[in-house]
Amino acid sequence: MQPPTPYRGAVTTTPLAPVLQWAGAASRVRPAEQHLADAPLAPPSQTAGLAELLGPLGSARLLAAAPRLAAAPRGDGHVVVDVPGWKAPEVTGLPLRGYLRRIGYDARGWGLGTNAGDPERDVDRLAEVVEQHARRTGRRVSLVGWSLGGVLAREVARTRPTLVRRVVTYGTPAVGGPTYTAGAATWGEEACARAAELTEQWDRDTPISVPVTALFSRRDGVVDWRACVDRTSRAVENVEVGSRHLGMGTDPDVWSVVADRLARPDALRRED
């Protein structure tokens, strides 16, 4: 089966969908849709935020999904750096990294501990980590980021495209910085406005050129799902899943999409 062609502003479904149906899996990857709201509205409601307490319970689906996860395409051994979300310790990505190692990737944490929420500093730090891995292996590095971790991954891909193979984000605001997140009040109006302005400027002047897969959920109680839809990257695919924000890191549908996208060829690889 040919994978769907990424196109700007589209929401696509993973090409694994027929396989998931064949395996009897309760996939929550949504069918393709052609029209999306033009812009995010506001941070999620308090009710949606409280519902996030149920998010981690979705990890129970991993057991039922084990057969289809085991059948994912094999990795080629390249480095995949996993970047945690805002205020999240590095250990939060351990389950996903363990899965990616089992299917053949050199999956690693970002090595910088808890994501303290200083993106201007951490983009440079993450870029150094990526550069070290690329220099050591002689291969480009893929980045997987949750929430704010995805923001950092996107900016490294924007500024260091020759080092980054592919980016996969989940629950990551691609629009507005923290403006449309539950943390907007913590950041403050001035910081939100500055981040939104910078993001808009960078997207206009230097759109991300490496392949990006942006996963979002309408059940997200931390980030307005509309803000997670990437409308500006040159090779972007937006994919809807059904988990809550806090459950995305252990959601089998997220894992399936990550595994499938990481297995796709490196666009810049040169055959001998």
C-alpha positions, 0 to 999 in steps of 0.5 A, spaced: 500 500 500 502 506 498 502 511 504 498 517 503 501 524 500 502 529 505 499 535 504 499 542 507 493 543 512 490 536 511 489 531 516 490 524 514 490 517 517 495 512 518 496 507 512 496 502 517 489 502 518 487 496 514 492 492 518 489 494 524 482 492 522 485 486 520 488 485 527 481 486 530 485 492 534 481 498 537 484 503 533 483 510 534 486 513 528 481 518 525 479 517 518 481 523 513 478 529 513 479 535 508 477 541 512 479 544 519 478 550 523 482 556 521 485 557 527 485 555 535 480 558 539 483 558 547 486 554 552 482 548 553 476 548 558 477 546 566 473 540 565 477 538 559 483 539 564 480 535 569 478 529 564 486 529 563 486 525 570 484 519 566 489 520 560 494 515 563 489 509 564 489 509 556 496 505 557 492 499 558 490 498 551 498 497 550 497 490 552 491 488 547 495 492 542 501 488 543 500 484 536 500 489 532 505 493 535 510 487 534 508 487 527 511 494 526 516 495 520 523 494 523 527 500 524 534 501 521 538 503 527 538 510 526 538 515 532 531 517 535 531 522 540 525 523 545 524 530 548 519 530 554 514 535 555 513 541 559 516 540 566 516 532 565 522 528 567 526 524 562 523 518 564 516 519 561 518 517 555 521 511 557 516 506 555 516 509 548 523 509 547 523 501 550 518 500 544 522 503 539 529 500 541 525 493 540 523 494 533 530 496 531 532 504 533 537 507 537 532 510 541 535 515 546 532 520 551 535 527 550 540 527 556 538 534 559 533 531 564 526 534 566 524 539 561 524 546 565 520 550 560 526 554 557 525 553 550 530 559 547 535 555 551 533 548 550 533 549 542 540 550 542 542 545 547 538 540 544 541 542 537 548 540 540 545 533 542 543 532 535 549 534 532 553 529 537 549 523 535 549 525 527 557 526 528 558 520 531 554 515 527 554 519 520 547 519 519 541 524 520 537 523 527 530 523 528 526 527 533 520 525 537 517 530 542 511 530 546 508 537 547 513 542 549 518 537 547 515 537 540 516 545 539 523 544 541 524 538 536 521 543 530 525 548 532 532 544 531 529 541 525 528 548 522 535 551 524 539 544 523 535 541 517 541 537 514 542 533 521 534 532 522 531 526 518 524 526 521 520 529 526 514 526 529 510 530 535 504 529 539 500 534 543 505 539 540 502 547 539 505 548 532 501 555 533 501 560 538 506 558 543 503 557 550 497 561 548 492 556 547 495 551 552 493 550 559 499 553 561 498 560 558 496 563 565 503 561 568 507 563 562 503 570 562 500 574 557 506 578 554 510 571 554 505 568 550 504 574 545 512 574 544 512 566 543 506 567 538 509 572 534 516 569 533 513 562 531 509 566 526 515 570 523 519 563 523 514 559 519 513 565 514 520 566 513 523 559 514 518 554 514 520 547 516 523 543 510 524 536 513 518 531 514 514 532 520 508 528 522 504 532 527 499 528 531 493 531 535 487 529 539 480 533 539 480 530 547 486 534 548 485 537 555 492 541 555 493 544 548 487 546 544 487 541 538 487 546 533 493 549 535 497 542 534 495 542 526 501 544 522 499 548 516 506 551 514 511 546 514 513 544 507 512 536 508 507 536 513 502 530 515 497 531 521 494 525 524 488 525 529 488 520 534 483 519 540 487 519 546 488 525 551 494 529 552 497 525 558 496 519 555 499 520 548 506 517 550 503 510 552 497 510 547 498 504 542 495 508 536 501 514 537 506 508 537 504 505 531 504 512 527 511 513 530 513 506 528 511 507 521 513 514 520 520 513 522 521 507 518 520 511 511 526 513 507 531 518 509 529 523 503 537 526 503 540 519 503 544 517 498 545 510 495 552 507 494 
